[in-house]
Amino acid sequence: MKLKSMKIDHQPKLMIIPMIDIIFFLLVFFMMSMLTMVVQKSVPIQLPQAATSKVSLDEVLPITVASDGTIYLEKK
C-alpha cells in the first residue's frame, strides 16, 4: 500500500490581471506627470490693468515689443 506524502506541492499562481492594472496605472501616472513638466513656450509680456472692459469688433493684429527692443507680430 502506497502512502501519500504529507508534503504539499503547490505551484504559486501568477495573477496577470492585477499586474496589468498596476502597469496601466503607472503608465497614466507618468504620462500625467510629464504633462505638468512641459514648459509652455510663449512670449513674456506685461499686460496693462483696466478698470472696465469694452468689446471691440475691429480685427486686431497683436504686436508685442519686448524689453530688449525685439518686435513680435503674432508671436513671430
C-alpha positions as CSV (number, residue, x, y, z in Angstrom):
1,M,0.0,0.0,0.0
2,K,1.4,3.4,-1.1
3,L,1.1,6.2,1.4
4,K,0.6,9.8,0.3
5,S,3.3,12.2,1.2
6,M,2.4,14.9,3.7
7,K,4.4,17.4,1.7
8,I,2.2,19.9,-0.1
9,D,3.5,20.9,-3.6
10,H,1.5,23.9,-4.7
11,Q,2.8,26.0,-7.5
12,P,2.4,29.7,-6.9
13,K,-0.3,31.2,-9.2
14,L,0.7,34.2,-11.2
15,M,-2.2,36.7,-11.3
16,I,-1.8,38.6,-14.5
17,I,-4.9,40.9,-14.3
18,P,-3.7,42.9,-11.2
19,M,-0.3,43.2,-12.8
20,I,-1.9,44.7,-15.9
21,D,-3.9,47.1,-13.7
22,I,-0.7,48.3,-12.0
23,I,1.2,48.8,-15.2
24,F,-1.7,50.9,-16.7
25,F,-1.9,52.9,-13.5
26,L,1.9,53.6,-13.7
27,L,1.7,54.5,-17.4
28,V,-1.1,57.0,-16.7
29,F,0.7,58.4,-13.7
30,F,3.9,59.1,-15.6
31,M,2.0,60.5,-18.6
32,M,0.1,62.9,-16.5
33,S,3.2,63.9,-14.5
34,M,5.1,64.6,-17.8
35,L,2.3,66.9,-19.0
36,T,2.8,69.1,-16.0
37,M,6.6,69.3,-16.6
38,V,6.2,70.6,-20.2
39,V,7.2,74.2,-20.4
40,Q,4.8,76.5,-22.2
41,K,6.7,78.5,-24.8
42,S,5.3,81.9,-25.1
43,V,6.4,85.5,-25.3
44,P,6.5,87.1,-21.8
45,I,4.6,90.4,-21.7
46,Q,3.2,92.6,-19.1
47,L,-0.5,93.5,-19.7
48,P,-1.9,96.8,-18.6
49,Q,-4.6,96.8,-15.9
50,A,-8.1,98.1,-16.9
51,A,-10.9,99.2,-14.7
52,T,-13.6,98.4,-17.3
53,S,-13.7,96.4,-20.4
54,K,-15.3,97.1,-23.8
55,V,-15.9,94.7,-26.7
56,S,-14.2,95.7,-29.9
57,L,-15.4,94.4,-33.2
58,D,-12.4,95.5,-35.2
59,E,-9.8,93.0,-36.3
60,V,-6.7,93.4,-34.3
61,L,-3.1,92.2,-35.1
62,P,-1.2,91.6,-31.9
63,I,2.1,93.4,-31.9
64,T,4.5,92.9,-28.9
65,V,7.6,94.8,-28.1
66,A,9.9,93.1,-25.7
67,S,12.1,94.9,-23.2
68,D,15.2,94.3,-25.3
69,G,13.6,96.0,-28.3
70,T,12.5,92.9,-30.2
71,I,9.2,93.3,-32.1
72,Y,6.8,90.3,-32.4
73,L,3.9,90.2,-34.8
74,E,1.6,87.3,-33.8
75,K,4.5,85.5,-31.9
76,K,6.8,85.7,-34.9
